[in-house]
Amino acid sequence: MAVFFALSRLAYFAAGVRFDVHPLDFFIQYPDPVLLRTDLLRTSYYWHMTPPLYNLFLGAILKIFGDNYAVALQGVYVLAGLFLAVSLYLLMRSLGASQLPSLLLTAIFVASPATVLYENWLYPDYLIAALLPCMAWLLGRAVTRRSMPALVAFFSLAAAIVLSRSFYHLGWLILIVALLLLMNRGSRTRILVAAALPILLCALLYVKNYAVFGFFSGSSTYGVQAYYGTTLQLTPAELHLLRDQGKISDLSVNPDAWYAERPGLFNPGTGVPALDQPLKSTGFLNWNNRGYLEVWNQYGRDATATVKARPTVVLRAVRMGLLVLFVPSDSYEFSAANRSRLNGLERLVDTGLYGQPAYVARANQDPANFRGAQLGERLREVGWLIVLAYVIALAYGAWVLWRVLRDRTRSHLAPLIAFTLFVICYIVVIDVPFGSPDNNRYRFMADPLVVALLAVAITALWKQLRRLTAR
């Protein structure tokens, strides 16, 4: 597998694919690169947009490697790709998949244009996509070998994910603990001991954010995320009506007017550059300016008012979210140069492997395009073989879980399968209403786990066919 991975990366490099480090300059999630170099700890402490761990990682790379930081980051992401390939294969085998389908599906996944595009794009999702299969594999070892080190490593990776990406809430980690306590009644003490410190570290982040900024979560942006699944779904007429009724603010209708009424909003004068700067040194907006806390909170209040006034907007968000969710994950705003070099292969894979009738460069992000007659066009952008893969993986995984729970000789597989199913369902359920514009990107983090369950299903099908032909 390592040889195949290396050859695939050499082929993509020869095709002109290069690591895109430019998001560091302008993505709203990242602090000013100058602050990461010169004021890392204070900037990370006062960074309310995202949890701190990934930014600490970026700052460490910038400090250690200086002008060669792009090469270092590329090296980390390539190693993460190899780590993904190995951990995915090991997970498949732990779940009971045969060697051949495990090798083939792992090879197809790690060599796909989508995986390569994420691997060459500076964003934490790829690293998390590599960690989740490893977590599942570690859990399998912890159960089968009663390995405390494996259990500690499992919860440590879970905490690292929570501390890197606000999508994975503290509640996600607590639910995992509850799931394992339910599935491993004989190991409850070991589970609680292994999970105690990771939970404490994540809880301390939330307590710090509450004490400093007034919100108990990993990010200040939950309000604007709720806005995506509610107020953003309203028609212009509905927006103006709710605004005129005093139920939502001008921020959701006429942002310029709302900002004009608050001239000092982005001049908080805290003395902390990460909170005071209106712009980064790169010239792009500093969305961590303390003034944006009020912006995100107002979006949250508008979202709540929208749901009370128009509850059906949630159904609109779910419809849009589901359709965007299953657009091929390579249909996103990656490096234009990388996309242009992979365009032909990407279209071939999207049509032949993912079953997408009508290719799109990026999943449609305008809610107006998911209504009426345009809905048919959106249906043609869905990768229908992706839908089928998710249905098969989830259905077969649930059936296997039910079987192993009844079979004491295979009960060790129950926590592993339950965790795999839980993570997939968590990503899909949280993603659909609240991540509508970027759902196919979020889904990529679940794709390796779905591929692992598919390998198990293919193995079972192959064994069944061999039994039938042997009669």
N, C-alpha and C positions, 0 to 999 in steps of 0.2 A: 504493500500500500504506500509506503514511504517513497519507493522508486516511482510509482505511478504519479503520485502527487508532485514530485520534483519535475518529472517530464512534462506534466500538464502546465506547471507554472512557467517552465522554460518556453513552452509553445506559446502561451499567452504573452510572455515578455517579448518573444520574437514578433508577435503580432502587433506590438506597440502599446500594450496595456502598462500603465504606470500608476504608482501610488499617488492618490490625490490628497495632498495635505492642506489644500486651500480652505477647507471648512474651518480650520483653526482661526482664520482671519475674520470670519463673518457669521458663523453659526451662533444663534442666540444662546445656546447652551454653554458656550466656551468663554471664559474670561479673556481679557486683553492679554495677548502673548507677553507683553512687557511686564504685566503684573504677575503672570505665572513665573517669569524669570526672577523678578526682584522682590515680590511681596507675596509669595506662594501661600504661606500658612494663614496670614490674615485674610487674603482674598478667598481662600477656600472656606474659612470660618464664616465669612459674611456673604458667601455666594448662595442666594436663596432660590435661584432658578432650578438648580439640580443638586442632587447629593454630591458630596465632595470627592469621592474616591477616584473617579475617572479624571477629574481635573488635577488631583494630586499626581496621578500617573503622568499626565501631560506635562505638568510643571517639572517633574523629576527628569523626564526625557529632555526637556529644553535646557535644564541646568547642567545635566551631565554631558550631553552631546553637543551643546552649542549650535553652531551653524549646520552641523550634520544631523540635526534632529529628524529631518524627513527620512533619511536613510535608516535611522534607528527605529522610527515608527513603522516603516515598511517591514523591517526585519521582525518586529513584534507581531505584526499582522500575518506575515507569512508563517511564522511559527504557530500562531493561533490556528491558521488553516490546517497545518499538519496535525496539530492537537485535535482539531475538530474531526479530521478523517479517522484518526486512531481511536478516539473516544466513541465516535459513532459506530465504528465496526465492533468495538468491544461491547458496546451496549446491545447491539443486535445479537451478538453471540450469547450474552448474558440472558437475554429474553428468550432464547431458544431457537433463533434463526440458524439455518444451515450456513456453511461457509460460503458456498457459491453465491446465493442471493445476497448475502451480507457484503461480499466483495463487490459484486456488480452494482448494487444500489449505492453503496458508499462511493464508488468510483464515479458513477453518474452524478451524484449530488455534488461532490467536491470539485468536479470538473465542469459543472454547469456555468454558463455566463453569469447567472445571478450570484452564485457563490463567489466567483472571481471579482465581480463588481463590488460586492460588499467588502471583500478582502482588501481591495484597493481604494477604500473610501474611509476617511477618518471619522468614525462614529462608533460608539460602544456596542451597538447591536450585534456586530459580528463576533466580538469577544464573548458576549453573553450567549450567542448561538453555539459557540464552542464549549462554553462551560456547562450548559444544561445537560447534554448527553453524558458528560463526565460526572456530573452530580448523580445522575440516574445510575451509572455504572458503579460509582462509589457506594451508593445505597445498597445495590445488589451485593457487593462484597461485605458490607457491614452486616447484612442480614445472614447471608450464607455462612460467613466465617466468624460471626459475632465479633467483628473487628471494631474496637473502639477508635483506633486511629482513622479508619475509613469513615466512621460516623462523624468524628470531629471535622475531618476534611470536607465531608458533605455539607455540614452546617456552616463551615467557614466560607465555602464558595457561595452558599445561599446568602450569607450576610454581605459578601463582596458585591453580589448582584444588587441587593437592596441599597447598598451604600454607593452604587454607581449609577443606578437608573431608577427614577421615581415611579416608573411604570410598575415596578415590583415593590409593592407597599409592604410596610411592616406586617400588615395583616396577611399578606401572602406567606411570609415566613411562619407566622403563628399558625396558619391553616395547615402548613406542611407538618409542623410539629403535632398538631391535633390528628392529622391523618395517620402519621406513623404511630402515635400512641394507640390509635384505634386498631391498626393492623398488627402491632407487635406488643401485645399486652404483657408478654413475658420480659420485655426489655424496656419497660417504661422508665426505670431509673436511669439507665444508660442514655436513653434519648433525651431526657430532661437535663442531665449533666452536660451532654455534648452540645445541646442547644442553648444553654443558659448564657454563656458569654456572647455568642453571636446576637442573640435577641437583645441583650443588654446594650451592646454597641449601637445597634440600629435604633433602639429606644432612646438612647442618649442623643442621637442626632435629632430625633423628633422633639425631644424636650428642649434642646438648644434652640431649634427653630421656633418653638412656641415662646420661649423666653425672650428671644431677640426680635422675632418678626411677628409673632402672634398667630402662627398656624402650626398645627400638629401633623406634619407630613414631611416628605422628603423634598417637596418642591412647592413653590408659591404659585405655580401655574395651573393648579387644578380648576380654578375658576374659568380660565380661558378654554381649557379642555372641555369643561361642561358646556361652555358656549358653543363649541363645535357641534355638540349633539343636541342642541336645543335652539337657541336664538338664531344661529346661523341657518337653520332650516326654514325659517319663516320667509314668506314672500315679502317683497317691498311694501305692499299694501298692509299686510299684517304687522310689519315692523312699525310703520308710521302710526297705525291705529293704537298699538300698545304704548307707543311713546306718547301719543296725544292723551291717552287715558292715564298717564303717569305711572304705568306699571313697569316700564323699562326706561333706561336712561338714553341720552343722546349718544353715548359712547357706541351703542349698537346700531345707531341710525346715521348720525352725523358726527363722527369722531373728532373732526377738526373743531367743531363748535364746543364739544365737551372739553377738549384740551385747552381751548382759548379761555374758558372760564377758570382755568387753574394755571395761571402763568408761572407760578413758582414750583410747580409739581416736580420738575426734574432738577431742582437746585436744593437738595435737602440739607447740604452743609453738615454732613456727619463727620467729616474728617477722614473717612475711609474711601480711598479711590474707587474700589469696586462698587461702592454704593453711590458715589457722587458723580462720577464721569458720565456725561450725556453720550459721549462717543468713545469708542476704543481708539487706541493709537493707530489702528489700521483704517480709521475713518468710518467704520460701521457703528450702528447704534449699540450702546451698552444696555441690553435689556435687563440687566441686574440693578440698574439705577433704582434707588429706593422708591422713587415715584411710581414705578411700575407695580409695586405692591397694591396701591390703590386701584390701578388699572385692572389688574387680575381680579381683585376682590369685586370690583364693579361688574366685570363680566360674569362673575359667579352669581351676584345678586340678580342680574338680568336673566341668567339661565334659570334660576329658581322661579322668578316671576313668570317667565315664559311657560314653564311646565305647568304652573298653576292656571294660567290663562288659556293655554293651548296644549293640553296633555298629548294630543296626537302627534306633536312634533317629534316625540321620542320614536314613534313608529317610522316616521320619515327618516330619522337618523339611522335606525336599524336597517331599513331598506337600503339606504346609501352605503352604510357600513358593510353590509354583507356583500354587496356588489363590488365595492372597492377591495374588500378583504381577499377575494379570490382572483383579482387581476394578478398576472405573473409578477413576482417580486422584483424582477429586473426592470420593470416599467416604473422608473423613478428618476429623479434628477441627480444622477451621478456625474462624474466628469464627462463633459461633452466629448473630449478627445477619446476617452475609453469607450463611450457609447458608439461613437462613429466607427471605431475599429472592430467592434463586436456586432455591429448592426445586423449583418447578414446571418451570423450564427444565432444571434438572439432571436431574430424572427423565426428562423427554422425551429429552434427549441420551443419558443412560445406556441407555435402552431402544432408541431408534431408531438412534443412531449407534454405540453401543458393543455393542449386542446383549446386554444384561444382562436375563435373565428375571425376576429378583426384586431389586428395589431395596434397598440397605442404606445407612444413613447413614455407617457406618464399617465397613471390612473387619473381620471377626471376628478377635479376637486371642487367643482361648483355645484351646490345642491340643486340649483335650477335645472341642471342637466339630468336629474334623476326623477323627473316628473313627466307625466303625460306621455306623449308620443316618443320623447327622447329616451324613455326607459328601455325601449327595444334596442337602441344603439348601445346602451350600457351593458345589456345582456350579452351582446356580441363581443364585448371586451373581456368577459370573464374567462378564465382558464378552466374549462369544465372538467378536464381530467384532474385538475387540482381539487376541485369539489369532490369528485369521485374518490380520490385518494384519501381525503379527510374523512369522508363517510365510511369508507372501508376500514381505515385505521381505527377510528373511534368505535365503530360498531364491533369490529373483531376484538379490539382491545378490551372492551367492556365484557364481551362474551368470555374471553379467556380469563379475565379477572373473576367472573362468576364461577367458572370451572375450577380455578385453582383454590378459591376460597372453600370449595366443597371437597377438595382433594388434599388430605393432610401431607401426602408425599411431595406435593408441589407448592405447599403454602408459602415457601420462602420467596416465590415469585410475586406474591400478592402486593407487598409494599412497592416493589419495583414497577409493576404495571400500574398500580394505583397512582404513584407519583407521576409517571409519564402521562397518564390520562389527565391528571389534575392540571399539570402545567399547560398542556395543549388547551384544555377547556378554559383555564384562567386567561390565557392570552386572547383566545377568541372572544370570550364573553366580555372582558374588559375593553377589548379593542373595538368591537362592533359599534356601540353607540358613541364612544368618547374619542376614538382616534380616526374618525371617518376619513379625513383627507389623506392619511398616510397608512391606512390599514394594511395594505399589501406589504409595506416595509416592516411593520410590526410582526406580521405573520411569518416572516422569514425566520424569526427566532424559534418558532414552533416547528418549522419544516423538518429539521433533523429528527425530532422525536416522532413525527408522523412517518418519515421514511423508515425509521427503526421498526415501528409497528407493522408497516407494510412488508418488511423483510420476514417478520414472523408469520404474517398471513400467507405470503407466497410459499414459505417453507411448508406450512400446513397443507396448502392446496397441492403442492408437488407430492407430498407424502400420500395424500388421498388419491391422487391420480395413479400413483405407482401401485397402490393397493388394488385399485379397480382393474388396472391392466394385468395385474398378476393373477387375477381370478380365472 
